């Protein structure tokens, strides 16, 4: 290799090193694949627990005559339309469906759920975290952050009970 080529490749190396140093905390480009895989597996297990508890709560609330639904859905990036996160959403309404004629209940249920209070669990796997968002009376509350490693069934249960207390206060 000629000295000019060596100098040139050295400059490229310096440039790339500087780029890596500036962007080492971006999360996407420089992620430990093993840790990421572990977080993904943890999130899958948590998803099963969280969605099961949300569906159970929605069924229980619905059985008491109130509109409530739970669903698990991906989030798409607005530009690329690629899935970039996973969310579990719970909606609860204060409308008592039993007070309406049976043939109107489904329509009223759908309409009330459009404006219902919401609780959303959102993964942030690259950061090893989960965000919990709540909207009560169309007012967003400050999102709460939880480490994936610290989330247990009891924590999820507390979050769900807190949400129900705010909705049905």
C-alpha positions in Angstrom: 0.0 0.0 0.0 1.4 3.4 -0.9 1.8 6.0 1.7 -0.9 8.2 0.1 -3.4 5.3 0.3 -2.4 4.6 3.9 -3.0 8.3 4.8 -6.3 8.3 3.0 -7.6 5.1 4.7 -6.3 6.5 8.0 -8.4 9.7 7.5 -11.4 7.5 6.7 -10.9 5.5 9.8 -10.7 8.7 11.9 -13.8 10.1 10.3 -15.7 6.9 11.0 -14.4 6.8 14.6 -15.6 10.3 15.2 -19.0 9.4 13.7 -19.2 6.4 16.0 -18.3 8.4 19.0 -20.9 11.1 18.2 -23.6 8.5 17.7 -22.8 5.7 20.1 -25.9 6.6 22.2 -28.3 6.5 19.3 -29.3 3.0 20.2 -30.2 1.8 16.8 -26.8 1.8 15.1 -24.7 0.5 17.9 -26.7 -2.0 19.9 -25.4 -5.1 21.6 -27.4 -7.7 19.7 -27.4 -10.3 22.6 -28.8 -7.8 25.0 -31.3 -6.6 22.5 -32.4 -10.2 21.8 -32.8 -10.7 25.6 -34.9 -7.6 25.9 -37.1 -8.7 23.0 -37.7 -12.1 24.7 -38.5 -10.3 28.0 -40.9 -8.0 26.1 -42.6 -11.0 24.5 -43.2 -12.5 27.9 -44.3 -9.2 29.3 -46.7 -8.7 26.4 -48.4 -12.0 27.2 -48.8 -11.0 30.8 -49.9 -7.4 30.2 -52.3 -8.3 27.3 -53.8 -11.2 29.3 -54.4 -8.9 32.3 -55.8 -6.1 30.1 -58.2 -8.5 28.3 -59.3 -9.9 31.7 -59.9 -6.4 33.0 -61.8 -5.4 29.9 -64.0 -8.5 30.1 -64.7 -7.9 33.8 -65.6 -4.2 33.2 -67.8 -5.2 30.2 -69.6 -7.8 32.3 -70.6 -5.1 34.7 -72.2 -3.2 31.8 -69.6 -0.5 31.0 -67.9 -0.1 27.6 -64.3 -1.3 27.8 -61.9 -2.8 25.3 -58.3 -4.0 25.1 -56.1 -4.5 22.0 -52.5 -5.3 21.2 -51.2 -3.5 18.1 -48.0 -2.6 16.3 -47.1 1.1 15.7 -45.9 2.1 12.3 -43.3 4.7 11.4 -45.1 7.5 9.6 -42.5 7.7 6.8 -41.4 4.1 6.2 -44.6 2.4 7.4 -42.4 -0.2 9.1 -43.3 -1.5 12.5 -41.1 0.1 15.1 -42.9 -0.6 18.4 -45.6 -2.6 20.0 -48.4 -1.2 22.1 -51.2 -2.6 24.3 -54.1 -0.2 24.7 -57.0 -0.4 27.1 -60.0 1.9 26.7 -62.7 2.4 29.4 -65.8 4.4 29.3 -68.1 5.5 32.1 -71.2 4.9 30.0 -73.5 2.2 31.4 -74.6 0.2 28.4 -77.3 -1.7 30.2 -79.4 1.4 30.3 -79.8 1.4 26.5 -82.0 -0.9 24.4 -80.1 -4.1 23.4 -80.2 -3.2 19.6 -78.4 0.1 20.3 -75.7 -1.1 22.7 -73.0 -2.0 20.1 -73.3 1.3 18.3 -73.2 3.2 21.5 -70.3 1.1 22.8 -68.2 1.9 19.7 -69.0 5.6 19.9 -68.2 5.9 23.6 -64.9 4.0 23.2 -63.8 6.5 20.5 -63.8 9.1 23.3 -63.0 6.8 26.2 -60.2 7.2 28.7 -57.1 5.3 27.5 -54.2 3.5 29.1 -51.3 2.5 26.8 -48.3 0.3 27.4 -45.6 1.0 24.9 -42.3 -0.8 24.6 -38.9 0.9 24.2 -36.8 -2.2 23.8 -33.7 -0.5 22.7 -33.7 1.5 25.9 -34.7 -1.5 28.0 -37.8 0.3 29.1 -41.6 0.4 28.9 -43.7 3.6 28.8 -47.1 3.9 30.3 -49.4 6.6 28.9 -52.7 7.6 30.3 -55.4 9.9 28.9 -58.2 10.7 31.3 -61.0 13.0 30.2 -59.0 13.8 27.0 -56.1 15.1 29.1 -52.8 13.4 28.8 -51.0 12.6 32.0 -47.3 12.6 32.3 -46.0 9.3 30.8 -44.4 6.9 33.3 -41.3 5.0 32.6 -40.5 1.5 33.8 -37.4 -0.7 33.4 -38.3 -3.9 31.6 -36.4 -5.9 34.2 -38.5 -4.4 37.0 -41.9 -5.1 35.6 -43.8 -7.9 37.3 -47.5 -9.0 37.3 -47.9 -6.9 40.5 -46.6 -3.8 38.9 -49.0 -4.2 35.9 -51.9 -4.9 38.3 -51.1 -1.7 40.2 -51.0 0.3 36.9 -54.4 -1.2 35.8 -56.0 -0.5 39.2 -54.6 3.1 39.2 -56.2 3.6 35.8 -59.6 2.2 36.9 -59.5 4.4 40.0 -59.0 7.4 37.8 -61.7 6.4 35.3 -64.4 5.4 37.8 -63.6 7.9 40.6 
